[in-house]
Amino acid sequence: MTTALLIIDHGSRLKAANHMLFDVVKAMRGHRPDLLVYGAHMELAVPTIPDGVAWCMARGATRLIAHPYMLSPGRHATRDIPHLVSEAMAAYPSVDYTVTGPLGVDDYLLKLILKRAEV
């Protein structure tokens, strides 16, 4: 089984604002070479979610995990992204996929913030 991790952010018209996503993708590839990792934007920039899904499928993904790279469980993370991923995955009915929840108040995130706040 080949698993793909599609990390999705909102996207921005400002190129500089979109670089963080690709820095995260690059770091993830270094930590998990067993995963196909790709980044996509929900809107306003490319690659889009359909582009990201197509990239993963073209590389043999048999399972897709889509992760909103967002903290808040707002409308984009809980409604828009799952809908857009579902639409894109309709072209690949034999591939299983999951859309995870946003990071929110995750223990690891809290520990990281507290560690960075150490004096």
Phi, psi and omega per residue, in radians:
M1 nan 2.305 3.098
T2 -1.890 2.024 -3.115
T3 -1.712 2.369 3.066
A4 -1.994 2.445 3.073
L5 -2.000 1.988 3.126
L6 -1.811 1.931 -3.123
I7 -1.647 2.190 -2.982
I8 -2.115 2.221 3.001
D9 -2.001 -3.114 -3.095
H10 -1.190 -0.810 -3.038
G11 1.681 2.639 -3.106
S12 -2.517 2.689 3.040
R13 -1.272 -0.292 3.125
L14 -1.570 2.023 -3.098
K15 -0.961 -0.740 -3.102
A16 -1.038 -0.584 -3.122
A17 -1.230 -0.356 -3.101
N18 -1.565 -0.171 -3.068
H19 -1.173 -0.537 -3.103
M20 -1.018 -0.705 3.134
L21 -1.003 -0.787 -3.083
F22 -1.291 -0.452 2.996
D23 -1.155 -0.718 3.102
V24 -1.126 -0.767 3.128
V25 -1.038 -0.813 3.140
K26 -1.052 -0.774 3.126
A27 -1.122 -0.720 3.127
M28 -1.094 -0.710 3.117
R29 -1.067 -0.645 3.110
G30 -1.199 -0.601 -3.122
H31 -1.457 -0.527 -3.078
R32 -2.328 1.296 -3.129
P33 -1.146 -0.215 3.109
D34 -1.364 -0.213 -3.135
L35 -1.775 2.548 2.873
L36 -1.440 2.101 -3.105
V37 -2.128 2.299 -3.129
Y38 -2.534 2.679 3.108
G39 -1.983 2.566 3.120
A40 -2.561 2.752 3.117
H41 -1.881 2.499 3.110
M42 -1.145 -0.699 -3.129
E43 -2.828 3.031 2.995
L44 1.264 -0.195 -3.109
A45 -2.687 2.882 3.073
V46 -1.985 2.645 0.040
P47 -1.301 2.609 3.115
T48 -1.577 3.067 3.102
I49 -1.027 -0.831 3.082
P50 -1.028 -0.657 3.082
D51 -1.070 -0.776 -3.130
G52 -1.126 -0.762 3.103
V53 -1.078 -0.790 3.138
A54 -1.063 -0.717 3.114
W55 -1.036 -0.818 -3.132
C56 -1.116 -0.753 -3.115
M57 -1.184 -0.658 3.137
A58 -1.136 -0.349 3.136
R59 -1.760 0.248 3.005
G60 1.538 0.335 3.123
A61 -1.070 2.332 3.055
T62 -1.929 -0.054 3.094
R63 -2.669 2.401 -3.134
L64 -2.171 2.295 3.001
I65 -2.001 2.059 3.106
A66 -1.778 2.218 -3.101
H67 -2.159 2.058 3.050
P68 -1.180 2.107 3.112
Y69 -1.490 1.231 -3.076
M70 -2.529 2.697 3.095
L71 -1.576 -0.685 -2.988
S72 -1.487 2.417 3.051
P73 -1.463 0.806 -3.127
G74 -1.414 -2.970 -3.046
R75 -0.986 -0.741 -3.114
H76 -1.097 -0.831 -3.072
A77 -1.266 -0.586 -3.038
T78 -1.734 -0.310 -3.108
R79 -2.193 -0.967 -3.017
D80 -1.153 -0.885 -3.114
I81 -1.106 -0.842 3.091
P82 -0.995 -0.661 3.125
H83 -1.147 -0.800 -3.127
L84 -1.165 -0.659 3.091
V85 -1.150 -0.772 3.120
S86 -1.029 -0.765 3.098
E87 -1.062 -0.794 -3.118
A88 -1.171 -0.636 -3.119
M89 -1.319 -0.232 3.119
A90 -1.021 -0.462 3.121
A91 -1.342 -0.128 -3.092
Y92 -2.274 1.131 -3.003
P93 -1.114 -0.321 -3.121
S94 -1.576 -0.016 -3.103
V95 -1.785 2.212 3.085
D96 -1.318 2.526 3.087
Y97 -2.554 2.729 3.115
T98 -2.419 2.507 2.993
V99 -1.972 2.067 -3.119
T100 -1.414 2.948 3.070
G101 -1.454 2.891 3.088
P102 -1.204 2.933 -3.076
L103 -1.108 -0.721 3.112
G104 0.945 -2.441 -3.134
V105 -1.684 1.280 -3.131
D106 -1.514 2.449 -3.124
D107 -0.986 -0.701 -3.136
Y108 -1.128 -0.697 3.119
L109 -1.137 -0.754 3.103
L110 -1.058 -0.760 3.126
K111 -1.112 -0.680 3.123
L112 -1.122 -0.775 3.121
I113 -1.089 -0.790 3.131
L114 -1.109 -0.672 3.113
K115 -1.107 -0.738 -3.140
R116 -1.204 -0.391 -3.134
A117 -1.523 -0.058 3.123
E118 -1.104 2.446 3.133
V119 -1.871 nan nan
